Amino acid sequence: MDDITKLTILHSNDMHGDFLPKEKDGKKTGGLALLSGYVSEQRASRDNVLYMIAGDMFRGSIIDSEYHGLSTIDLINNLRPDVVSLGNHEVDYGLAHLLFLEKCARFPIVNADLFVTMNNARLFTPYINLELGGMRILVIGILTGEVLSSTRSESIIGSYIDIKEAAREIGIICDNYRTVNTDMTVLLTHVGFEVDKQLAAALDPDYGVNVIIGGHSHTFIDEPAVVNGIPIVQAGTGTSIIGRIDLQYDRANKKIVDFKWKAVPIDETTSKEDPVMQELLDSYRTETDRKYKRVVTRWARKLTHPSREQETEMGNLYADAMAWEASYDIMLFGSGSIRKKELGPIIEYQDMLENTPFDDCVWMLEVTGAQWRRIVQHLMRDDAWIGETEFYQVSEGVRIKYNRTTKQIEELKFRGEDVTDDMRLKIAVQNYHYKNFDEFFGVPLEELKANMRPRVVVTSVNNIVEEFFATHDGLDAHVEGRIEVVD
């Protein structure tokens, strides 16, 4: 047994500013103070513990957005992860700002596939070798190609977004940076659970990848998926859960002989609050509460947004708010723009901003009925149901009935009338979606420009939302069949 090393790998992903605890069943759950307490206790009570974060630390809270991620870096510094990979929301404050934030981080950030297109120079360290318990663990960071959706204007930045290209890049790193002393190789990815499976299938077994720890798709699992002999794990989203790998490694034969994974809930029964982390959180919270803790409105009841891939109560409310007295006919509001699963009935300014943190402008475009049908057909493609693409909430008056089995639109109406090919409709989309129109909507933007020159009609989503909330007390919304999907 002298050649057997026990190793524990703890992992989080998609925290999205979920820094403060919530009350559930009469006890605190989640939050960085409890999460830090759990990680610290595991490090103190056993040998050979690593903690990794698979992207998307940023966005989702006022504490994050008020300081443009600098507060998040400060908090994560106190969490002391051994390695972090980039997520697509790490570039939300701009690539130059991210490079500044990296300098403030006291933890290593790895990413293998972002590069400068002029000379193929990598922007970040692609890997790190962690040495623990006599073992050498190679960790490689892989990011979803969706990052390019946020940096379209930065043409000098490229990324390996094709699975085969990403797999080849992993092979290059493994061949060049893995040594005879490397015992394990971990991919710390942010590409989504289904794409992780595709990536695992594309890897040559001789690369020696032992496990994929992922993020991006907010997938909660009961047990790892195993593809091409590689276990794939992910820990949902937020801070109320942490993934835990306990493995035994045979150093003599250089192989894992035992691998166990579980999802551990983070609450008062599993961990104690870290007082240092709590004090730091309190200092940030005091500042943001002073500025943002005021009531904007009161809804009729609590509204929900349980899934991005369906019509929701909050989705309808926000789409209608954006279409309120608007110059366009249909608002296509990104489901991922709504960050909370439930909200209300009392809405504070902080709640409002945290729920829609991507405060971009809105573009108006004109489409024919035929083009609208093509757009809807594209939006309902298979990728929509597994969280691998954008899904949209639609404003009042839209009726879509789609059959997933036949892949056909069975009904397409606007204000009670069948949409005909020659009908003219004005649609509105947020700036992020406009910048990636061809990819997200399946109709070339250049084609639509022939109908009408697109123009910005709203400079701030939250300006509209705040005014709508402030002038409409007792707001309510229901799922009413605007989007009906049948099998």
PyMOL commands that set and color helices and strands:
alter all, ss='L'
color gray80, all
select helices_A, chain A and resi 32-45+62-66+70-79+88-91+95-104+147-150+163-177+193-202+205-207+275-292+313-323+335-337+349-355+369-379+382-386+431-435+437-441+445-449+461-471
alter helices_A, ss='H'
color red, helices_A
select strands_A, chain A and resi 4-12+22-24+27-29+49-54+83-85+109-110+114-116+121-122+127-132+135-143+157-159+184-190+211-214+225-227+230-234+241-250+255-265+295-298+303-304+330-334+342-343+346-348+362-368+392-394+398-403+408-414+417-418+424-430+455-458+483-486
alter strands_A, ss='S'
color yellow, strands_A
deselect
rebuild
show_as cartoon
